[in-house]
Amino acid sequence: MHVKDVMTTKVVKLSPDDSVRQAAKLMFDHHVSGVPVVDDDGHLLGVISEGDLIRRAELCSEASVLMADMAIDPDDRANAFIRRCSWRVGDVMTANPVTIEEEAPLARVAGLMQERGIKRIPVVRDGELVGIVSRADLLQAIFSTKPDETAAGDEAIRRSILVRLGENTSLEELDVTVTVTEGIVHFWGQVETAGCRRAARIMAESVHGVRGIVEHFPDPYTQ
């Protein structure tokens, strides 16, 4: 699946000249953790998120802010003051946010979210905001995905399992033999660790038509 298959296209957005108060109310009313900021032509300028508002003057005492800012240089301290006290969204937002294209695979989205620690990513086309993809959208992709279709018969099941053995399961380097009888999968080979055995079982369970799994791996306690 691709970003365009799950993204939200009706996106709430803000102007850089909107107020921080408006931004906070918009997030609260729409139950979102961040809102894209666009110019008059719809081009993405930045994102304002809960994280951008967490150190607002309305939430922090002046004494605690002064202590936290003592360790940074004057220019950074001035920027921190602006982000803490300005009423304009454009002064508080995170500029140049992480973005993604409509045709990108969902695996790329998941990787970016994990790598950058973010919950939602604006979707752009030639710099223009066309949607947003969130962690919730990825959950939707998980529960709406249909199981892979496998041709009927034991041999078709066996071939499907053999293909999946090479798909980064950690079993691809091991000498694993697979037989299938009336939908029951039998595994043979030198698979000794609990993690690899579990990976083999989970991989087989994901194949349509499998009715059961029998492991014939050596007992690690008798090696």
FIKEKE-389044 format. One line per field, with one value per residue (C-alpha): residue number from 0; chain; x, y, z. Coordinates in steps of 0.02 Angstrom, whole numbers. Layout:
BEGIN
n <- (NUM;...)
chain <- (A;...)
px <- (X;...)
py <- (Y;...)
pz <- (Z;...)
This chain:
BEGIN
n <- (0;1;2;3;4;5;6;7;8;9;10;11;12;13;14;15;16;17;18;19;20;21;22;23;24;25;26;27;28;29;30;31;32;33;34;35;36;37;38;39;40;41;42;43;44;45;46;47;48;49;50;51;52;53;54;55;56;57;58;59;60;61;62;63;64;65;66;67;68;69;70;71;72;73;74;75;76;77;78;79;80;81;82;83;84;85;86;87;88;89;90;91;92;93;94;95;96;97;98;99;100;101;102;103;104;105;106;107;108;109;110;111;112;113;114;115;116;117;118;119;120;121;122;123;124;125;126;127;128;129;130;131;132;133;134;135;136;137;138;139;140;141;142;143;144;145;146;147;148;149;150;151;152;153;154;155;156;157;158;159;160;161;162;163;164;165;166;167;168;169;170;171;172;173;174;175;176;177;178;179;180;181;182;183;184;185;186;187;188;189;190;191;192;193;194;195;196;197;198;199;200;201;202;203;204;205;206;207;208;209;210;211;212;213;214;215;216;217;218;219;220;221;222)
chain <- (A;A;A;A;A;A;A;A;A;A;A;A;A;A;A;A;A;A;A;A;A;A;A;A;A;A;A;A;A;A;A;A;A;A;A;A;A;A;A;A;A;A;A;A;A;A;A;A;A;A;A;A;A;A;A;A;A;A;A;A;A;A;A;A;A;A;A;A;A;A;A;A;A;A;A;A;A;A;A;A;A;A;A;A;A;A;A;A;A;A;A;A;A;A;A;A;A;A;A;A;A;A;A;A;A;A;A;A;A;A;A;A;A;A;A;A;A;A;A;A;A;A;A;A;A;A;A;A;A;A;A;A;A;A;A;A;A;A;A;A;A;A;A;A;A;A;A;A;A;A;A;A;A;A;A;A;A;A;A;A;A;A;A;A;A;A;A;A;A;A;A;A;A;A;A;A;A;A;A;A;A;A;A;A;A;A;A;A;A;A;A;A;A;A;A;A;A;A;A;A;A;A;A;A;A;A;A;A;A;A;A;A;A;A;A;A;A;A;A;A;A;A;A)
px <- (0;51;25;-115;-214;-229;-192;-320;-358;-475;-341;-364;-230;-170;-94;71;-25;-153;-136;-59;-224;-314;-189;-213;-403;-396;-291;-408;-568;-506;-412;-248;-73;-12;-76;8;43;22;36;-103;-63;-73;114;177;278;288;194;140;124;93;281;298;176;240;356;236;240;61;121;290;344;470;593;597;616;762;853;827;888;1047;1144;1113;1194;1109;1043;966;896;814;737;674;593;507;439;383;298;249;63;96;92;232;351;312;294;429;486;544;455;475;362;319;247;83;168;284;260;188;348;437;308;326;515;513;393;501;665;606;487;339;155;100;182;116;93;149;142;263;272;84;-3;-122;-150;-79;-37;-40;-5;-193;-193;-60;-168;-310;-196;-156;-335;-398;-262;-329;-231;-124;-213;-129;-178;-264;-164;-19;113;54;63;238;299;226;314;480;467;433;579;692;602;716;649;825;791;855;1032;974;945;757;652;464;333;144;15;-170;-132;-16;156;308;473;641;817;948;845;905;857;685;673;705;581;448;484;458;291;228;282;187;33;22;-1;-181;-235;-117;-212;-72;115;230;412;543;688;822;799;921;939;1011;1141)
py <- (0;179;343;395;240;289;476;602;731;844;925;1063;1193;1362;1521;1585;1740;1643;1650;1518;1518;1470;1331;1259;1264;1184;1039;1017;1025;905;786;804;827;941;1055;1102;1286;1343;1504;1582;1465;1308;1278;1198;1313;1211;1116;1174;1033;998;990;1169;1231;1133;1274;1418;1563;1520;1352;1390;1502;1637;1570;1395;1464;1575;1429;1319;1456;1499;1361;1420;1561;1732;1702;1535;1614;1751;1621;1524;1683;1712;1535;1547;1717;1762;1753;1711;1531;1573;1613;1457;1321;1200;1254;1133;983;803;773;628;602;517;372;327;154;142;58;223;318;197;210;400;405;286;370;549;513;597;553;627;678;806;739;858;869;997;1082;1097;1013;877;775;707;531;485;336;306;292;157;63;71;-4;-149;-198;-173;-277;-438;-599;-653;-772;-942;-1071;-1224;-1379;-1435;-1402;-1223;-1194;-1269;-1157;-1002;-1044;-1075;-903;-819;-908;-792;-631;-569;-693;-736;-913;-883;-939;-1097;-1265;-1278;-1413;-1394;-1525;-1502;-1640;-1597;-1419;-1468;-1390;-1490;-1400;-1490;-1421;-1352;-1211;-1199;-1029;-988;-829;-919;-1057;-929;-835;-997;-1028;-850;-851;-1014;-953;-805;-921;-950;-1132;-1184;-1288;-1328;-1328;-1466;-1429;-1565;-1455;-1528;-1506;-1368;-1446;-1609;-1529)
pz <- (0;-29;63;-55;-5;179;197;258;124;223;328;456;428;490;421;492;547;648;836;947;1042;881;851;1026;1009;836;902;1050;947;812;929;832;898;758;620;454;421;241;141;37;-109;-3;3;163;276;434;568;740;864;1047;1067;1004;1136;1286;1345;1316;1440;1487;1555;1633;1774;1728;1858;1785;1609;1661;1740;1586;1468;1564;1477;1298;1200;1180;1003;1048;1206;1101;985;1135;1201;1033;1026;1207;1199;1019;979;793;733;610;752;852;718;666;492;357;431;374;223;110;-65;-111;-200;-56;21;196;255;220;325;470;460;463;610;710;660;695;839;753;747;581;417;290;114;-22;-210;-285;-116;-98;47;-17;141;301;357;542;652;657;466;479;604;478;346;464;504;326;243;170;197;51;-65;-82;-211;-139;-98;9;-123;-149;39;45;-97;-13;150;61;-21;146;227;127;174;314;442;506;441;265;310;398;316;345;262;246;211;212;236;233;284;427;409;467;496;498;517;634;709;888;958;1029;924;759;804;844;682;584;670;645;463;430;523;402;252;200;215;355;484;604;631;693;735;717;770;885;1072;1123;1295;1227;1114)
